[in-house]
Amino acid sequence: MPVSALPSPHGIGTLGKAAYEFVDFLAAAGQSWWQVLPLGPTSYGDSPYQSFSTFAGNPYFIDLDMLCIDGLLEREEISSIDWGEDDTRVDYGKIYENRFAVLALAASRGYSRDKAEIDAFCEENKSWIGDYALFMALKRHFGMKAWTAWEDEALRLHDAAAVETARHELAGDVRLFTYIQFLFYKQWRSLREYAREKGVGIIGDLPIYVAMDSADVWADPKSFQLDEHGFATDVSGVPPDYFSEEGQLWGNPLYNWDAMKADGYGWWIRRIEGASRLYDIIRIDHFRGFESYWSVPSGETTAKNGRWIKGPGMDLISVLTSWFPNIQFIAEDLGFLTPEVQQLLRDSGFPGMKVLEFAFDSREPSDYLPHTYAPNCVCYAGTHDNSPIMAWREEAAQEDIAFAEQYLGLNEAEGFHWGVLRGGLSSVAALFVAQMQDYLGLGAESRMNVPGKAGGNWQWRIRRGEIDAALTERIAECARIYGRSSKKWQK
């Protein structure tokens, strides 16, 4: 369940009352884990997988009602704003236009009051907060252009003297973006602690790549495949696959793995440490990119003309598991899997993913069918990139649906989506995860993302009251029947 999809007031899901109520629902429904989409600040396209920082939190998720309670805002200052007319969709345009002005009001009232706590926060996060706050201040100064388009070359290339001058000249905005992160992390820590008290852990996605237009790339260009002018030489993507005939051209800069290895993979160590402050379990997106990654020359318009290049493999994974022995990882191992990728998964010991919607291709046997599972895996009904189950029923080939009905014993009395969920719950997978849309039996209107589609993604929101006592009881009963309600999955 994405945070953005919670039924909070003011246009988008937040870390306030609706989030606490969702944790209460999870606990009552016998659920031990809440998986969220990446929590970083979003940019053009609104994708949580293209963030201005791998460390920062999304300002949109800061709950405004909690700021009122804290004396930082007045009720009329937020109730008079048009946050969007449709409570089932996020209107990112209106959120962008109005959110920062409101947060600036809060900062003007709270920065001096909270100075001691802010200083402690900055010390705890000193590896990234200074670069991020200045990066955002500079983006505002340059009209929110991507840093590669900034007119000042010294600032664009992160010249030390120019950076320090800008930090002084833009001190007001640097303070603002620092305070916004202080507020986000304060609210997130409170929610995460509440979830822990309720027996609910947080699973978070860690995108394998970071956005080109991010503080991460701007402040540390040596860790990426950039030319002397700061532009990417090659970019990320995946070749043609299940989702797209032309592949997916993500456009993220690729890592300079040689430089990272020479540094002892310090960038990745800091990144995992940052993610551990947000999540209890980290799902590594596009895990296969550690074995080999699809490299597309910069300037290509599709991902077709790329090539596979060897990644760091166990050299990196061994460093991360030795530094973080108590962190549990999930490997998102979907896509084109070679024997080498499968071997890397085995060597890592990480559980991979099984997606039920991929299981019923009637043309060939599938290792996504539940009877093929080994316990060390995570079964998903579908992911944010898939149609909800009821939409999949309408969109998939008729013979595939017929196979699913035969294999799972699906029937109208139980309900098609409930039968598919039963297939995952009853499997030997160590963990079963389903989208909230699938428990609600929603259709295509609730799909979070269509890969390759430029706009209209990441907008779905649940309506207040859609999760009721009957649904909670039915989910809890399913968890009890299949022995999952009391099973806390741990490493």
Secondary structure, DSSP 8 states (H G I E B T S, - for coil): --GGGS--STTS--SSHHHHHHHHHHHHTT--EEEE---S-B-TT--TTSBS-SS---GGGS-HHHHHHTTSS-HHHHHTS---S-TTB--HHHHHHHHHHHHHHHHHHHTTTTHHHHHHHHHHTTTTHHHHHHHHHHHHHTTT--GGG-S-HHHHTT-HHHHHHHHHHTHHHHHHHHHHHHHHHHHHHHHHHHHHHTT-EEEEEE-SS--SSSHHHHH-GGGB-B-TTS-BSEEEEE-S-SS-TT-EEEEEE-B-HHHHHHTTSHHHHHHHHHHHTT-SEEEETTGGGGTEEEEEETT-SSSTT-EEEE--THHHHHHHHHH-TT-EEEE---SS--HHHHHHHHHHT--EEEEGGGTT-TTS--TTSGGG--SSEEEES--TTS--HHHHHHHS-HHHHHHHHHHHT--TTT-HHHHHHHHHHTSS-SEEE--HHHHHT--GGG----TT--SS-S-B---TTSS-HHHHHHHHHHHHHTT-TT-----
